[in-house]
Amino acid sequence: MDTIIQEPLSDSRAPITLIWLHGLGVDGSDFESFQKELSQFGSLDNVRMVLPTAPVRDITAYKLTMNAWYDLYSESLDEQEKEDIDGMNQSAEFINALIEEQRQKYPESPIWLGGFSQGAAMALIVGMSQIPPIAGIIALSGYVPNHPRFEELSDVAKQTPIYMAHGTLDPVISIAQARRSLETLNKAGATVEFFDYPMMHEICPDEVADIAEFINAHSEQVTANTSEE
């Protein structure tokens, strides 16, 4: 499936680009409504959405073939003894190429990288590998995988703002796993704001409003720093 591109809903402000990575077993179209939700719940209407679809691959844990950024060897993250590092790195190459393509097309547009569940894990891996840096990372209902990327962060990665959020009732990736992931990022020196919401493995309106506020706050900070220069 081709990558879905949604142009900004309004041209009243300079556009930003949000590359969004879906979760396991769905595709880019699963988040086609997200752009309107950012406008509806967060008054953020200058977002160019880029919605790629992960390749189809065998998922060992489920004995099924589906869209996925990498393989899973256990249905429970707590029981997973190894990670599909090769699959993560292959997907990272694809996402890096997509980021570079957007940089070339829209050099003045700040790039944000976000994702849900498995997509959130990939957003963290790729987003913290960028030089020059991206504007920020949005990681929803995800976790930090056991990937070498997190063993040592560059100064650029440490300064990249991260919005991380999770449902306290999530039965797929537990809130305990999310908090362990937050601890991993904090120990590595990352700049993270963590939010939790009384929900399951999903996205809620309050969360969307907080995402918009986070993006706006950091966009204003970048604008202020540019003006001072």
C-alpha positions in Angstrom: 0.0 0.0 0.0 1.3 3.5 -0.9 2.0 6.0 1.8 -1.0 8.3 2.5 -0.3 12.0 2.4 -2.8 14.4 3.9 -2.2 18.1 3.3 -2.8 20.6 6.1 -6.4 21.5 6.9 -5.5 25.2 7.0 -2.8 27.5 5.6 -3.2 30.1 8.3 0.0 28.9 9.9 3.2 27.5 8.6 2.8 23.7 8.2 4.5 21.0 10.2 5.0 17.5 9.0 3.9 14.5 11.2 5.0 11.1 10.0 2.8 8.6 11.8 3.6 4.9 12.3 0.6 2.5 12.9 0.5 -0.5 15.2 0.6 -4.2 14.6 -1.8 -5.7 12.1 -3.3 -2.5 10.6 -2.0 0.0 8.0 -1.6 3.7 7.4 -5.3 4.2 6.7 -6.0 3.3 10.4 -5.0 6.8 11.3 -6.6 8.8 8.5 -8.9 10.5 11.1 -6.1 11.5 13.4 -5.4 14.8 11.5 -9.0 15.9 12.0 -8.9 14.9 15.6 -5.8 17.1 16.2 -7.8 19.9 14.8 -11.0 19.1 16.6 -9.6 18.4 20.1 -6.4 20.5 20.0 -7.0 23.3 17.4 -3.9 22.0 15.6 -4.8 22.4 11.9 -1.5 23.0 10.2 -0.4 19.3 10.2 0.7 17.6 7.0 0.1 13.9 7.9 2.4 11.2 6.3 0.9 7.7 6.9 3.2 4.9 5.7 2.2 1.2 5.9 4.6 -1.4 7.4 5.5 -4.4 5.2 3.7 -7.7 5.5 5.7 -10.2 7.6 5.3 -13.4 9.6 4.6 -12.8 13.3 6.0 -15.7 15.2 3.9 -15.2 18.4 0.6 -15.4 16.6 1.6 -17.7 13.7 0.0 -15.2 11.4 1.1 -12.9 8.5 0.3 -9.2 8.9 1.5 -5.7 8.5 4.2 -5.2 11.1 7.4 -3.1 11.6 9.1 -6.1 13.1 8.5 -9.7 14.4 7.3 -10.6 17.9 8.4 -13.8 19.5 6.0 -13.8 22.4 2.5 -12.5 22.9 3.6 -10.9 26.2 6.4 -8.3 26.2 7.2 -9.4 29.8 8.0 -12.9 28.4 9.8 -11.9 25.3 13.4 -13.0 25.6 14.7 -11.6 22.3 13.9 -8.8 20.0 13.8 -8.8 16.2 16.6 -6.3 15.8 17.1 -7.0 12.1 13.4 -6.3 11.4 13.6 -3.1 13.4 16.7 -2.0 11.5 15.1 -2.8 8.2 12.0 -0.7 9.1 14.2 2.1 10.4 15.9 2.3 7.0 12.5 2.7 5.3 11.4 5.4 7.8 14.7 7.2 7.6 14.3 7.4 3.8 10.7 8.8 4.3 12.1 11.4 6.7 14.7 12.4 4.2 12.2 12.6 1.4 10.0 15.0 3.4 13.0 17.1 4.3 13.9 17.4 0.6 10.3 18.3 -0.4 9.5 20.7 2.5 12.8 22.0 3.9 11.1 24.7 6.0 8.6 22.3 7.6 9.5 20.9 11.0 9.3 17.1 11.1 7.7 15.2 13.9 7.7 11.5 14.2 5.0 9.6 16.0 3.4 6.2 16.4 1.1 3.9 18.2 2.0 0.7 20.0 4.7 -1.0 17.8 4.8 2.2 15.8 5.6 4.1 18.9 8.6 1.8 19.5 9.8 2.5 16.0 9.3 6.2 16.4 11.6 6.2 19.4 14.3 4.1 17.7 14.3 6.2 14.6 13.5 9.6 16.1 16.5 9.3 18.5 18.8 8.5 15.7 18.3 11.7 13.6 21.1 14.1 12.8 20.0 16.8 12.1 17.4 16.3 14.8 13.7 16.2 14.1 11.3 18.5 16.0 10.0 15.8 18.4 8.7 12.4 19.0 5.1 11.2 19.9 5.0 7.7 21.4 1.5 6.4 22.3 0.7 3.2 24.0 4.1 1.8 23.2 7.4 0.8 24.9 11.1 1.0 24.6 12.4 -2.3 22.9 15.7 -3.8 23.9 17.5 -2.2 21.0 21.1 -0.9 20.9 19.8 2.6 20.1 19.0 3.2 23.7 22.4 2.0 25.2 23.9 5.4 24.5 22.2 8.5 23.3 23.9 11.4 21.4 23.6 14.9 22.7 21.1 15.6 19.8 18.9 12.6 20.8 18.9 13.7 24.5 17.6 17.1 23.5 14.8 15.8 21.2 11.5 16.4 23.0 9.4 13.2 23.6 5.7 13.0 24.4 5.0 9.6 25.8 1.5 8.5 26.8 -0.2 5.3 27.9 -3.5 3.9 29.2 -3.6 2.8 32.8 -5.9 -0.1 31.8 -4.0 -1.2 28.7 -4.2 -5.0 28.4 -1.8 -5.2 25.4 1.2 -3.3 26.7 0.9 -2.8 30.5 1.3 0.6 32.2 4.0 -1.1 34.2 5.9 -1.8 31.0 5.4 1.8 29.9 6.8 3.1 33.1 9.8 0.8 32.8 10.3 2.2 29.4 10.1 5.7 30.8 12.8 4.8 33.3 15.0 3.5 30.5 14.7 6.8 28.6 15.3 8.9 31.7 18.4 6.9 32.7 19.7 7.4 29.1 19.3 11.2 29.5 16.3 11.7 27.2 13.9 14.6 27.4 10.6 13.0 28.1 7.1 14.2 29.3 5.0 11.2 30.3 1.2 11.2 30.6 -1.3 8.5 31.5 -5.0 8.3 30.9 -7.8 6.0 32.3 -8.2 4.0 29.0 -7.2 0.8 27.4 -5.0 0.2 24.2 -6.4 3.2 22.4 -6.3 7.0 22.0 -8.7 9.4 23.8 -9.7 13.0 23.1 -7.9 14.4 26.2 -4.7 12.7 25.0 -5.1 14.2 21.5 -5.6 17.7 23.1 -2.4 17.2 25.1 -0.4 16.1 22.0 -1.5 19.3 20.2 -0.5 21.4 23.2 2.9 19.7 23.3 3.5 20.2 19.6 2.4 23.8 19.8 4.6 24.5 22.8 7.7 23.2 21.2 6.9 24.8 17.9 6.7 28.2 19.7 10.0 27.5 21.4 11.7 26.7 18.1 10.3 29.9 16.6 11.5 32.0 19.6 15.0 30.5 19.4 15.1 31.2 15.7 14.0 34.8 16.2 16.7 35.3 18.8 19.3 34.1 16.3 
